[in-house]
């Protein structure tokens, strides 16, 4: 799938550090036709998820109530993808792994960040296409058998 097919995605960035939000804002603006929102707390993020669905959440495990936030985001939008930013590789062993989660290490690198965001959005798009195909196939079979 060509990279230019990833468009019109919505990204939610949740991080307490201003420099991280500014860096990710710049990366997102440079990379594509993506809408995004920057917040620094879990309540702000949950409010944003109430207002509209997002395709990707980029966050940090240092966020207060991090695990609860991931669980609530996943229950509201089951197909949502996550990129988790960690300080050290050793921290990854303490993370609870979910399907559709990727990890990126701080300090953030422009190339790796762009690659992970594009990959997550392509995977989300592919997953949605597979779900649509399954639904259409089921509907066609139902119509054929009736």
Phi, psi and omega in degrees: 000124181296148182297331184285356176280348178277110181207167177057031178272157177242127184238133176249122178254124181235105179205142182282343184269124182301317183296326179293314179298318179294317179299311181294325175300314179296316180298313182297318179296323181288332193269332185182185181271064185245137172273149180208160176223139179248126176224163181240002178225160178297315178300321177296320180294317179295323176296318178298320179293332176290325184285323179197157179283150176240151178272331187214137172242129175249122185212180185234138180291352176281353178300135177300133181062035182307307184297317178298319179299313179300317180297316181292319178298316181294322181289328178284323183224085187302333183271003185293146178253156181230144165239122181256127180262122180238154182284319186225153178298330180296333180293337185296333180290342179267355181277141171276123184273139176240159169293147177070035178236137174236159182239141176228146185257140175270145002291141185290137175256140181302309183299313182294321180297313178299315181299316182292319179296312180298319179297314180299318181289324175295319179295320178298315180297317179296315179300317180296318179297320178295318178297316179298318179296315179299318180296315180294321179296316178297317180295318179297319179295318179299315179294321181295320184278346183269000000 
